[in-house]
Amino acid sequence: MMQIGAKGTPAFRWHPTHLSIGPFLLWAIGISTLLLVRIIVRTPQEYASTVNFILPLIDFAYIIGAVFAVLQSGGKISDLGITHRYGPLALAIGLLVSFAIMGFRSLDSRFAGNIQTTAEPIVTIVFILSGAFHAFAEEVLFRGYFVGRLSKDFGWVPAIIISGIAYGLAPFAFLGADPLSIQQIAEIGVFFKTVFPAVTILGIFLAFVYRASGTLVTTWFGVTLSIWALGFIKGGFGVNPSFPIFALFGYIALIIAIIWLIIVIMQHFGHKPLNIEDIKHIVD
């Protein structure tokens, strides 16, 4: 079986193929969609509602697109880091990763105390689930797919750096969309002076951890814990969706759809289909 993942690849090599464009294409589709929403939807409230609807679909596309591309190229699900390798040890290292992320982000007060849900259980579950789902999708794209694919084509050192830069540029899609606005120019300047370098360094750190561990469990667990720990460190603005039960069902439906599509794709390409035990390992 061809090795697609980051493990076992040299530090540098030059073997680009038509598959090398895959991670960039998937990343560009997501960024372009968010930028298009920013251009079309102008009022803040409508924009927030639209992004809350669109972002889970983009996350869904990241996961399925990466899985499809890897399987089509002869790889396996484990080549994306979706594996139960190391088990509890991966979670323990992920806890250490979360402490590192929190220490890094807490240097800037903007990263702390920006999430605070109401006491309603459904609302809390929705935001925990949505945060974990978004973090998983980003790990599949930026660590599993970017680092895995580019490590095979260009070596793991360029793969880690390139994936970090792509990760750092991702938040740019949430800025305003009027390049002639004085305020917009100022926002872009601040972004490239502060947010971009900080998130890029974080992305390189996470990519290095993924390269060393070979499992997304470590980086996903670390990012997810850091999001919620930082959110509750100092409180923040209240989050209260209008229909939390619909959002909860929506995220559950997306997760079920992802598992089902992975099974269908694997069957189509002749791989052994996932059984209940395999699905349990992926969830764990």
Summary of the structure (lengths in Angstrom):
residues: 284
radius of gyration: 18.8
end to end distance: 25.2
largest distance: 56.1
contacts: 943
relative contact order: 0.18
helix: 75%
strand: 1%
